[in-house]
């Protein structure tokens, strides 16, 4: 992460705010992950993704481990009244992992 801040180019992408506007900055405006991966392949931006995204990378992209990246906590939420068997199976799998 320390090295990322010293890169002169390309700039980090800018994601929309809840109101749809984009924060100021030199990076490209990005709306979805597919667009993000295309911009990375074109050399227009870089980003930090979780290890689980490595399997989704296109053949022309390279993943580099970032040992000083902050730890990430993944959470799952659902309505308390839900009786979905699929959701129950997902929660059981997630807690087992």
Secondary structure, DSSP 8 states (H G I E B T S, - for coil): -TTGGG--SS-B-EEB-TTS-B-SSSS-EE-SHHHHHHHHHTTS-B----GGGGGG--TT------TTS----------TT---HHHHHHHHHHHH-
